[in-house]
Every structure is written in C-alpha cells, then in structure tokens.
C-alpha cells in the first residue's frame, strides 16, 4: 500500500468536525423546540388545527368515515391515523379524537361520537375499542374541495402517501373552536367563539380592509364558551383582541333563591371540573372556610348542570354567594392568541388572525377556480370535438370503419378532420347510441353550460372583488347552516361583591330637570289618587329651573340618555342617587361625561321591552321637526364613557321622544297642536346610528312634534293624550286609522286656550297608572281608567289641577303588572290628603 493512500482511520478522522459543546447544545435544543412548535403543539392560523387534528380528519375522510356514513370503531380510526400519518402512539391520537367529540370542550365538535367520550366531571373516555365515531357535518367544511388542488400536500412520515399541509377550511376554525397547547418556551390558549359572529367579522374585514379591531368587535362580542357561563366585564376582552393577550374572568351561572334558601348553579366556567368543584366546596364547608351551607347536591343529568347549595335557616344568601364566587364559581381564562404564520409562531390580534385566514381562503378559491377552469376547458374541448363529429357523422363513421384498428382510426380522424389527439381518442371510444338526436341535444346543452361556467371562472380569477364575493357567499351559507345563539353572556365587572348586589330591586320614579338635575324615588312613595288632584311635591327646583322629564324604571335597569347633540350615554338606575321628594337631585354632569352645552333630551329604559330574548328590539326616535328613525338596540351595546352617536340632528332640530319597539308595532306621532298620525313600524326601515331618519309627519306651519307612542293592538286598548294645562283623554286605538308615514295625520285633541298644547301621547291598557309632573315639581299618580274615554277631536277632562302659571311638563306610564303588584307601605306612601 502506498504511503499516500489514506487509511480508514484517516477517512474517519476527516469526517469529524470540531464544535463547541454549548453551541451544539443550543442548536440541538432550538431544532427540538421548533419541531415541537411547528409539528405538535401550535395550531396553524389558516385552519386552526394542529397536525394531529388535521391528520385524524384527513384519515377519516380518506377512509370514508364522513357524516353520511355509519359510525366506525374509534380503534380503527386511530389505527389508520397512526399507521399512515401520525406515528406517535395511539393514546395521544385517541385523546385528541375524544376531545373533538366532546360538546363541553369544542364549541362546534368536529367528531360525532357514539359511546362514552368523557364528561365535565373529568371522567375519561371509554377505551377506544368500545366507542365509535365519524366526522361531524361542520368538519367536512374544513375538508371541502381538498381534492381540487386547493392546498399543498407533503409526503407522510415514510414517503408512502401524501398528506395536506393545511386544510382548505371554509370557516375560521381557529377562532370558532379555539385551541390550546404547550410548546417549548411558549404556549397558546385561543378561546372559542360564536360561528355567526366570527363570520360576520370576516365579511366585514373583506368588505372594509381598513376596519379596526373596534369595528370588528361590533360583530364579535367576545368568546363564546361551549359550557356557557358569564364573562365578567368587557375590558379584558378588548385588550385580548387588540394585543393577542388578556385575562378574562369567567363566572358560573347561578340563581340565588332566598325564599327557599338555596343557590342553584346551572353553568360552569369553561374547562372547570364539576365533580372536583363540588368536592372542594364540601371541603371548605367542613373546614369552616364557608359558613351557612347545610347541604350540597349534584342533581346534574344529560339535560344540563344543576348543583344545589342548600343554605341554613339563618344564613345570609349574599354572603354565601360571595364566598362561593371568591373560591369556586369564578375562573380566569388567559388568552394567548398564538398561532403559526408561515411556519413561525406569532401572537395575533383579532384583525391579524382574520386577515391571515382571508388570505388563505383567497388562495384556496383561486386554486380551486384554476383547477375547475382547466377541467372545464378540457371538457369543452372534448364537447367541441363531439359536436363537430356529429356534424359530419357519416364521414366520421365511414373513416372509422375503413381503419385497421383504433390507433389508425384516431390518426385518420386527426389528419382528415383536424381533431386533436384527445378529441380523436374520445370519438373513437364513442358508442353508436350517442349519435341519436336526443344525445346530440344533451351534448349541446352541456356545452353551453360548460361555456357559461368557464366565463364565470375567468371572471372570478380576473377580479379580486368577484373572488371575494365568492368567499363571502360561501361564508354566509355556512353561517346559515350552522349558526346558533350565544351561550356565554356578559355581566358587569364590579368585583366579587358588586354594588348592584347590595341594591334591592324596586320600581323607581326618576325625575330630571331642564338644568339636568336628576334623582330617583321609590314608586311606593306615590299612591294612586283620583284624577284632577293637585298631587304632591315631587322635587325641589332651584330658581328658573323646571322639570324636564319623569319616567319609571327598575333600580337594576339600564338607562340610555340621549342628548341634544345626538350622543347617547348609558347608566344604571341605581347609579342615580336616591333622594327624598323635596330634594333637588344631583347634577347629571357628575354621572355622565357631558360636554359643555350638552343637555339630556330623552331617557329610555332599555330593559322595559324585549322580554323574549329572540324578540327584535329597536330604539325608535322622533325629533321636533317630525323626523323619525329606528335603530337596532344591538347598535348601542358597547357605549363608551364619552358616549356614542345615536342620531344626526339638523340645525335647529332636537330629539323629542324615544320608544323601544319590537318590529311589529304601530307608531303614533302626536303634535303640540293636537294632530296625530299612525303608521306601521315597517314604514321606517332600520338605520345606522349616524343616520338622520325619515319624515314621520308633515307638520303644519308653526306646529312641532310633542311625543311618540308605540301601539301594539293586541296589548293596548287606548291612546292617551295629555295637554300642558292638565287636560287629557283616552281614545280607542281603532279611532286612529293606519296611514302612510309623512302624512298630515288626523285631529287627535282640541288644544286652544283651555287645554294648551299637547305635552305627551302614550299607548295604555287596562290597569295602567299615569304619573304626571308639572314644571314646578308637583307630581300626581292616577289610574288611566279614571281618564274618560272619548273620541278624537274632543277637549278631554281635567287630569291634574295646576297652580296658576304652572303646566304639565311630562308624564310616564306605570304598566298594569307593576301597578297591581306594587303595594306601598303606609309609612312611605303619600297622597294628596296627607299634604
């Protein structure tokens, strides 16, 4: 052997590289971390799935275990997934499959399970040999069109098969079902959301790419957990949507029944173990950490959760409730909206998450359209050949018959008739039965359809707006198919023991003056008396101030205050200070963030109508100059401390009255000169917050709108009109015929010197009470049925006896249900004789 020939030891030595051990450790750890991050623990922002979820669904699709098939043993699905795509152990795959079937873990389960798949008590699923599963219908939407070259594929772990890198995902699954996982050095925790809300936000962002996170949050209220419960406050939700991180407090749904001495828990925070919660409550009771509980029962069944906490006879329910809240009935959900974007982990805002999803769908629809276009063009090419062959059918048949074999026939057709290779091959394979006239007509019809589809596909591919319209229509179709009601509600964030908890629920009379002094008094302060009385002192006014409005509200109701500048503010009734009849009240500027020169024009109680949660609710507003507009109550759900726009007012115009309506009422506008017009609510289409509205009534010269009444003919019997000089009347609802809006209306009441101008108009029924207040602060409560029923165009009767130079300023109606149930204590109620 030559001395220059390298020995085996020399070869091995040349292959050794010198490296610092800390550098090698660092690089190896980074490689491991990225493998866990990208290949196991974090979801892809496009389809919201981790690899194991994606592989299970794809394996089920390939095996035909769809929503239309019969259920298949979970062990078979796990085996297919592990053998073909995910060689990481059957237990990890089955745990993932089981979670996708749990309706308490997934907002919209992706697997339809049959058998025991676990429970909210922490019970594990039955062994995979006992359970069966198939894809749920909504899971198929994630895989829709995967066979049409919509996504890229990669080789599986042993290069035998191919698997998708991502699913087409026809809806934003990352936000809809959420995700959680712990990687190396990072973790993700995306809460689930309501499908309809997320789709609405996605469409909004497609139509308005400049939309802000605040704009999108007008559609996405917040997380919507499968177990329901309540999110405490909205600030943390806003922070999470803006930054991708936040801590959301979730509180159980429960009812305190003081009469029976029990607290009943019906909904739990997301991912809370019910059995463990009951055990810990029992431990705290035994250890004396919680006092006042004598029994604890779990009465839950398949219909829902029901945990009953029985209280001792002398226990204070509020104290026990707050102890439970502090330790057991409230949890924090830490939002970390972390997902893979182009293979890299990123913390995303709500807008960024939807932007990445929209780009993914654009790519999917573009590739699908290109794939279909190629197929359609190939088909059109074949159909063109068939049609030309049918035009020369005798010559084509003769040519084929004279040829030695198929190849020769195909060559002859190409040379003689100028057919392409594909057309000639298809014609040679044609059967004689396809030469009938009916077959010819079918081919011509198919050819026209294919040409029309080609034109549409080319239009989609040539225009971004057309492509986006396809995405929007597909999203809307999924929303129509799978959308449901929110399960998670919002409650006020006031700490564990809220001020509201300590305020008794009672009916209140709220009085506000022209200088925006405001106060509340219990309704029981005022007894009903016969009409025509002077009433009693309702408020003490400062010099040159007068009463502006009086209205009834529950102490826990939300009030919406609309100002002369069209801004709307929100406050709770109990936030208005409770004062005596002779007190002046508190300046509203201390309660609401009003600007200089801004005055409250109208207040509406947002909790007075809409007892049915499915009922449509609108704020219907009328201005002095006769404009009327209707806006959905949902538009006023997120009111900032500085207020939001309620309506646009023209110079010199001002808001007069606001009513809550349900989309099925009639509206009656009354004017100061005694005119009234009645028209269907549908005459006023719903509008946005910044709209001015449409003409409701054509006012006579010098006239102005005095009020608005929302009339439900099935509930209201009369229309009540009251004038400034204290006169009023009831007229049957039927006396006001329905017209089109923007008419001059009919004569409602005679005004003139005796009556004065109309102050208000209301819809009333049997048992209602009327509360009227004068500008000088006198207040009277009387039964509506004490006011005579007369026709329109009459003078009316005395309702309130006024002092000289005083006049009726405003009125409100006490509904019959409240008037009948309210029983004023003798020590508090005051009638006219007492003064």
Secondary structure, 3 states (H helix, E strand, C coil): CCCCCCCHHHHHHHCCCCCCHHHHHHHHHHHHHHHHHHHHHCCECCCCCCHHHHHHHHHHHHCCCCCCCCCEEHHHHHHHHHHHCCCCCHHHHHHHHHHHCCCCCCCCCCEEEECCCCCCCCCCCCCCCCCEEEECHHHHHHHCCCCCCCCCEEECCCCCCEEECCCCCCCCHHHHHCEEEECCCCEEEECCCCHHHHHHHHHHHHHCCCCCHHHHCCCCCCCCCCCCCEEECCHHHHHHHHHCEEEEEEECEEEEECCCCEEEEEECCCCCCHHHHHHHHHHHHHHCCCCCEEEEEECCECCECCEEEEECCCCCHHHHHHHHHHHCCEEEEEEECEEEECCEEEECCHHHHHHHHHHHHHHHHHHHHHHHHHHHHHHHHHHHHHHHHHHCHHHHHHHHHHCCCHHHHHHHHHHHHCCCHHHHHHHHHCCHHHHCHHHHHHHHHHHHHHHHHHHHHHHHHHCHHHHHHHHHHHHHHHHHHHCCCCCCEEECCCCCCCCHHHCCCCEEEEEEECCCEEEEEEHHHECCCCCCCCCEECCCCCCCCCEEEEEEEECCCEEEEEECCCEEEEEEHHHCCECCCCCCCEEHHHCCCCCCCCCEEEEEECCCCCCCCCCCCEEEEEECCCEEEEEEHHHHCCCCCCCEECCCCCCCCCEEEEEEECCCCEEEEEECCCEEEEEEHHHCCECCCCCCCEECECCCCCCCEEEEEEECCCCCCEEEEEECCCEEEEEEHHHCCEECCCECCEECECCHHHHCCEEEEEEECCCCEEEEEECCCEEEEEEHHHCCECCCCECCEECCCCCCCCCEEEEEEECHHHHHHCCCCCCCCECHHHC
